[in-house]
Amino acid sequence: MLLSSCRVQSSQIAFLARNLSTSGILQEHHKCKLLVVGGGAGGCSVAAKASNKLGAGKVIVLEPADKHYYQPMFTLIGGGIKKLEDSFRPMKEVLPALATWLQDSAAKFDPETNTVLTKGGNKIEYEYLLVAVGLQLNYDQIPGLVEALSIPNGKVCSNYSPKYVDRTFVALKNFRSGNALFTFPNSPVKCPGAPQKVLYIAEHYLRKSKKRKNANLFYNTSLPVLFGVKHYADALWKIVKKRNINVNLRTNLVEVKPSTDEAVFENLDNPTERFTVNYEFLHVTPPMGAPDVLKACKSLVNEVGFVDVNKDTLQHQRYGNVFAIGDCSSSPNSKTAASVAAQSQVVYKNLMAVMDGKSPNRVFDGYASCPLVTGYNTCVLAEFDYSLTPLETFPVDQSKERFSMYLMKKDFMPALYWHLLLNGLWNGPGLMRKLMHMRL
């Protein structure tokens, strides 16, 4: 009888263990010197630097995706210049070999106890934390948009997601005549120049395909300016006027009606004022924001959900063992891959200083770069800092459209990203800028 009872208890324990494992209550307890949450450009770059310094088994990268996308290429994919398969690598190939990859995502941050709980039920205990989870795309915040994006060969597209980016060139090819609308949402966005890049490429495509005379192009942006840096905005205004593109400032998309091909906009200076426009082509930049898992940890973030860091050191304002990099950070720089490159060395050096018991002394100047592709063979290379002052690398006026900058965007930057940035070997063009502007 006793033996039978023991067998029953053993069976129940085994069943409970299996159930716990599959239900995500608690599977494993991990410990590490540095936990990097997010395997995008920032997380991957700093993990590479840190694991080379700290050695094998000291760094854990928490990342659920099995593909790593080079997101700046999405603009070119939408214009038919590149293919979606050109834009990604298997995650296991880009994450540093000396780091441990946990293919899971964060479910709860607890900086008070130096732990992160994962959706798969794992608990990770860290000594130092780097948050690199990027921005969340909120397509569902615009009524009718997700439905419109699900229509095969539809008129609505968006370059911002690998799920939708192939729709853009299809919609361009299908366009015959009517209104072509392009939007910029009333929210933070990754690469604020990208909503304009698709506009300029589309306009050039319509000219090349002899359909431009039948198209009315509208750029409806929530911003009060065409571009945040006046030096480049002045040049872009000349481009839109030359190409007869209508720009509506302080205009925000609030609804899409796919059954009637209508888009509803609000006037942000008078929110009660709304107007409806028929479209034959609609490119939507979705509202974006901090990921929900970050917003849920009030002690880690500011009032709008971004990791609350010192803008100079990128160290957390409250927790000295926590840093953030990239789009999820509260630093007020433009959210671009180029910013991540410049931030990566600052974060790494400051992390190492804190680990050594020193104060972080590396300073991020807010550097951002936005290669504004203006067609199939031209590009304006915008570079600037926190103060929105141009911080140009080359000894030429970069506000001018140039074929050389287009080639750099199309061919040079992807190679730099895959082979240098993700391996922790590229920290932005600061040194190159100094060399090119040296006075003899």
C-alpha positions in Angstrom: 0.0 0.0 0.0 2.8 2.3 0.9 4.6 1.5 -2.4 1.4 2.2 -4.3 1.0 5.6 -2.5 4.6 6.5 -3.3 4.0 5.7 -7.0 0.9 7.9 -7.0 2.8 10.8 -5.4 5.7 10.4 -7.9 3.2 10.4 -10.7 1.6 13.6 -9.4 4.9 15.3 -9.0 6.0 14.4 -12.5 2.6 15.6 -13.8 3.0 18.9 -11.8 6.5 19.5 -13.1 5.4 19.0 -16.7 2.4 21.3 -16.2 4.6 24.0 -14.6 7.0 23.7 -17.5 4.3 24.2 -20.2 2.2 26.7 -18.3 5.0 29.3 -17.9 4.8 29.5 -14.1 8.5 28.8 -13.4 11.0 26.8 -15.4 14.5 27.9 -14.8 16.5 30.4 -12.7 19.4 32.0 -14.5 22.1 34.3 -13.1 24.5 36.6 -15.0 26.8 39.5 -14.7 25.0 41.5 -17.4 21.5 40.9 -18.7 20.7 42.5 -22.1 17.0 42.6 -22.8 16.6 42.9 -26.5 18.7 41.6 -29.4 18.4 44.5 -31.8 21.2 46.7 -32.9 21.9 48.2 -29.5 21.6 45.1 -27.5 23.6 43.0 -29.9 26.4 45.6 -30.2 26.9 46.1 -26.4 26.5 42.4 -25.7 29.4 41.8 -28.2 31.6 44.3 -26.5 30.8 43.2 -23.0 31.0 39.5 -23.6 34.5 39.9 -25.2 35.5 41.8 -22.0 33.8 39.7 -19.4 34.2 36.3 -21.0 31.9 33.4 -21.8 28.8 32.8 -19.7 28.7 36.3 -18.1 26.3 37.9 -20.5 22.7 36.8 -21.2 20.7 38.2 -24.1 17.0 37.9 -23.8 15.4 38.0 -27.2 12.3 36.1 -28.6 12.8 36.6 -32.3 14.6 34.1 -34.5 15.3 36.7 -37.2 17.3 39.9 -36.8 16.2 42.6 -39.3 18.2 45.5 -40.6 15.2 47.9 -40.4 16.7 50.9 -42.3 16.5 48.7 -45.4 12.7 48.6 -45.2 12.5 52.0 -47.0 14.4 50.4 -50.0 12.2 47.3 -49.9 9.1 49.4 -50.1 10.5 51.1 -53.2 11.3 47.8 -54.9 15.1 48.5 -54.6 15.8 45.6 -52.2 14.1 42.4 -51.3 12.8 41.4 -47.8 15.2 38.5 -47.7 18.1 41.0 -48.0 17.1 42.6 -44.7 17.5 39.8 -42.1 19.9 37.2 -40.7 19.2 34.3 -38.4 19.3 35.7 -34.8 21.7 32.9 -33.7 24.2 34.2 -36.4 24.3 37.8 -35.2 24.3 37.5 -31.5 27.8 37.2 -29.9 29.1 33.7 -29.5 30.3 34.3 -26.0 26.9 35.5 -24.8 24.1 33.1 -23.8 20.9 33.6 -25.9 17.6 32.9 -24.1 14.9 32.9 -26.8 12.2 34.4 -24.7 10.8 37.8 -23.9 10.5 39.9 -20.7 7.2 39.7 -18.9 8.1 41.7 -15.8 11.0 43.9 -14.8 11.8 44.1 -11.1 14.8 46.4 -10.6 14.4 46.4 -6.8 15.4 42.7 -6.7 17.6 42.8 -9.9 15.5 40.3 -11.7 13.5 39.9 -14.9 10.7 37.3 -15.3 10.1 36.0 -18.8 7.0 35.0 -20.6 8.2 31.4 -20.7 8.4 31.3 -16.9 12.1 31.8 -16.4 13.6 34.1 -13.8 16.8 35.9 -14.6 18.9 37.4 -11.8 21.4 40.0 -12.9 24.1 42.3 -11.5 23.8 44.8 -14.3 20.9 45.4 -16.7 20.8 46.9 -20.2 17.4 47.6 -21.6 17.3 47.5 -25.4 13.7 46.5 -26.3 13.1 49.2 -28.9 9.7 50.7 -29.8 6.3 49.0 -30.0 4.3 49.4 -33.3 0.7 50.2 -32.4 -1.2 49.6 -35.7 -4.3 48.7 -33.7 -4.6 52.2 -32.3 -6.0 53.5 -35.6 -9.5 52.0 -36.2 -9.7 50.1 -39.5 -5.9 50.1 -40.2 -5.2 46.4 -39.3 -8.2 45.4 -41.4 -7.0 47.5 -44.4 -3.5 46.0 -44.1 -5.0 42.5 -44.3 -6.6 43.0 -47.7 -4.6 41.1 -50.3 -3.0 43.4 -52.9 -4.7 46.3 -51.1 -4.2 50.1 -51.3 -2.9 50.5 -47.7 0.7 49.7 -46.8 3.4 50.4 -44.3 7.1 50.1 -44.5 7.6 49.9 -40.7 7.0 46.1 -40.3 8.4 43.1 -42.1 4.8 41.8 -42.1 3.6 44.7 -44.3 6.6 46.2 -46.1 6.2 44.1 -49.3 2.7 45.6 -49.7 4.2 49.1 -50.5 5.7 48.3 -53.9 2.7 46.2 -54.9 0.4 49.1 -54.1 2.7 51.5 -56.1 2.6 49.2 -59.1 -1.2 48.9 -58.8 -1.8 52.6 -58.5 -3.4 54.2 -61.6 -4.7 57.6 -60.6 -6.1 59.5 -57.6 -4.8 60.5 -54.2 -1.6 59.0 -52.7 -1.4 59.8 -49.0 1.6 59.4 -46.6 1.3 59.9 -42.9 3.4 60.7 -39.8 1.7 59.9 -36.5 1.2 61.9 -33.3 3.7 59.8 -31.4 7.4 59.1 -31.2 8.7 57.2 -34.2 11.8 55.2 -35.1 13.7 57.0 -37.9 11.6 60.1 -38.2 12.8 60.6 -41.8 11.4 57.3 -43.0 7.8 58.6 -43.5 9.2 61.1 -46.0 11.6 58.7 -47.7 8.7 56.5 -49.0 7.0 59.7 -50.2 10.0 60.7 -52.3 10.6 57.3 -53.7 6.9 56.8 -54.5 6.9 60.2 -56.3 9.9 59.2 -58.3 8.4 55.8 -59.2 5.2 57.5 -60.4 7.3 59.7 -62.7 9.3 56.8 -64.0 6.1 54.8 -64.7 4.4 57.7 -66.4 1.6 57.9 -63.8 2.7 61.1 -62.0 0.4 63.4 -63.9 -2.6 61.4 -62.6 -1.5 61.4 -59.0 -2.1 63.9 -56.2 0.5 63.4 -53.4 -0.2 64.4 -49.8 2.2 64.3 -46.9 0.1 64.6 -43.7 2.3 65.0 -40.7 1.5 65.6 -37.1 4.7 67.7 -36.7 4.7 71.5 -37.0 7.7 71.3 -39.3 8.7 69.2 -42.3 11.9 68.1 -40.6 13.2 68.9 -37.1 16.6 70.3 -38.3 16.1 73.6 -40.1 19.2 73.2 -42.3 17.7 70.1 -43.9 14.1 71.2 -43.6 14.9 74.2 -45.9 16.3 71.8 -48.5 13.3 69.4 -48.2 10.8 72.2 -48.7 12.4 73.0 -52.0 12.1 69.4 -53.0 8.4 69.1 -52.1 7.6 72.3 -53.9 9.6 71.3 -57.0 7.8 68.0 -57.1 4.3 69.5 -56.4 3.8 67.5 -53.2 1.1 68.8 -50.8 2.3 69.0 -47.2 -0.2 69.3 -44.4 1.4 70.1 -41.0 -0.2 69.2 -37.6 -2.4 66.7 -39.4 -2.9 63.2 -37.8 -4.5 60.0 -39.2 -7.2 58.8 -36.8 -9.2 56.2 -38.9 -9.0 54.1 -42.0 -12.2 53.0 -43.8 -11.1 50.2 -46.1 -14.6 49.5 -47.4 -14.8 53.0 -49.0 -11.1 53.7 -49.4 -11.3 56.7 -47.0 -8.8 58.1 -44.5 -10.0 60.3 -41.6 -7.6 63.0 -40.2 -7.7 65.4 -37.3 -6.3 68.9 -37.1 -4.1 68.8 -34.0 -4.4 72.5 -33.5 -8.1 72.1 -33.4 -8.9 68.4 -32.5 -12.6 68.8 -33.0 -11.9 69.5 -36.7 -11.8 66.3 -38.8 -11.8 65.7 -42.5 -12.0 62.7 -44.8 -9.9 62.0 -47.9 -10.4 59.3 -50.5 -7.2 57.4 -51.3 -6.0 55.1 -54.1 -2.7 54.7 -52.2 -2.2 55.1 -48.4 1.2 54.6 -46.7 0.7 54.6 -42.9 3.4 55.2 -40.3 1.8 53.6 -37.2 1.7 55.2 -33.8 4.6 54.0 -31.7 5.5 53.9 -28.0 7.3 52.2 -25.3 6.6 48.5 -25.0 3.8 47.6 -22.6 6.1 45.5 -20.4 8.2 48.7 -19.8 5.2 50.9 -19.1 4.2 48.4 -16.4 7.3 48.9 -14.4 6.7 52.5 -13.1 10.0 52.7 -11.2 12.0 52.0 -14.3 10.4 54.5 -16.7 9.4 58.1 -17.1 5.8 59.4 -17.3 5.4 58.2 -21.0 7.0 54.8 -20.5 10.6 55.2 -21.7 13.5 54.0 -19.5 14.4 57.0 -17.4 18.1 57.6 -18.1 20.5 60.4 -17.8 20.7 61.7 -21.4 24.5 62.1 -21.2 25.6 58.9 -19.6 22.5 56.7 -20.5 22.6 55.4 -16.9 19.3 55.0 -15.1 18.4 58.0 -12.9 17.5 55.8 -9.9 19.2 52.4 -10.4 23.0 52.8 -10.9 23.3 49.2 -12.3 20.8 49.8 -15.1 21.4 51.4 -18.5 19.3 51.7 -21.7 20.2 52.1 -25.3 18.3 52.8 -28.5 14.6 53.6 -29.0 13.3 52.5 -25.6 15.5 55.1 -23.8 14.2 58.5 -22.6 17.2 60.3 -24.1 15.8 63.0 -26.4 17.7 62.1 -29.5 16.2 61.1 -32.8 15.6 57.4 -32.8 17.8 56.0 -35.5 20.3 53.1 -36.0 23.1 55.7 -36.2 22.2 56.9 -32.7 22.6 53.4 -31.5 26.0 53.1 -32.9 27.1 56.3 -31.1 25.4 55.2 -27.9 26.9 51.8 -27.9 30.4 52.9 -26.9 29.1 55.3 -24.3 27.0 52.6 -22.7 29.7 50.0 -22.8 32.4 52.3 -21.3 30.1 53.6 -18.7 28.9 50.0 -17.8 32.5 48.9 -17.4 33.3 52.0 -15.2 30.4 51.2 -12.9 31.4 47.6 -12.7 34.8 48.8 -11.6 33.3 51.0 -8.9 33.9 54.2 -10.8 31.5 57.0 -12.0 30.4 56.9 -15.6 32.2 59.7 -17.5 31.5 59.0 -21.2 29.0 61.4 -22.7 26.5 60.9 -25.5 26.1 64.1 -27.6 22.7 63.1 -29.1 24.2 62.2 -32.5 21.7 61.0 -35.0 21.9 60.4 -38.7 19.0 60.1 -41.2 19.8 59.3 -44.8 16.8 60.9 -46.5 16.5 59.0 -49.7 14.8 61.3 -52.2 14.4 59.0 -55.1 16.1 56.1 -56.9 19.5 57.7 -57.2 19.6 60.6 -54.6 19.9 61.1 -50.9 20.2 63.9 -48.4 22.4 62.8 -45.5 21.2 64.5 -42.4 23.4 64.4 -39.3 22.8 66.3 -36.1 23.1 66.4 -32.3 20.8 67.0 -29.3 20.5 70.7 -30.1 19.4 69.9 -33.7 22.7 71.5 -34.9 24.1 69.8 -38.0 27.0 67.5 -37.2 28.1 66.5 -40.6 30.8 63.9 -41.3 31.8 64.9 -44.8 33.4 68.2 -45.9 30.5 69.0 -48.2 27.0 70.4 -47.8 25.0 67.3 -46.9 21.7 69.1 -47.3 22.1 68.7 -51.1 20.8 65.6 -52.9 23.7 63.4 -53.9 24.1 60.2 -55.8 27.2 59.3 -53.6 25.1 59.5 -50.4 22.4 57.2 -52.1 25.1 54.6 -52.8 26.3 54.8 -49.3 22.8 54.3 -47.9 22.0 51.4 -50.3 25.3 49.5 -50.4 27.8 50.6 -47.8 25.6 51.0 -44.7 24.1 47.5 -44.7 27.6 45.9 -44.8 28.8 48.3 -42.0 25.8 47.2 -39.9 26.1 43.5 -40.3 29.9 43.2 -40.1 30.9 46.1 -37.7 28.1 47.5 -35.7 26.6 44.2 -34.5 30.0 42.9 -33.7 30.7 45.9 -31.5 33.3 47.3 -33.9 31.5 50.5 -35.1 30.8 53.4 -32.7 29.6 55.9 -35.2 31.5 58.3 -37.5 32.9 60.6 -34.8 36.6 59.8 -35.5 36.0 59.9 -39.3 34.4 63.3 -38.8 37.4 64.7 -36.9 39.8 63.5 -39.6 37.8 64.9 -42.5 37.4 68.3 -40.9 41.0 68.6 -39.7 42.6 71.9 -40.7 46.2 71.6 -42.0 
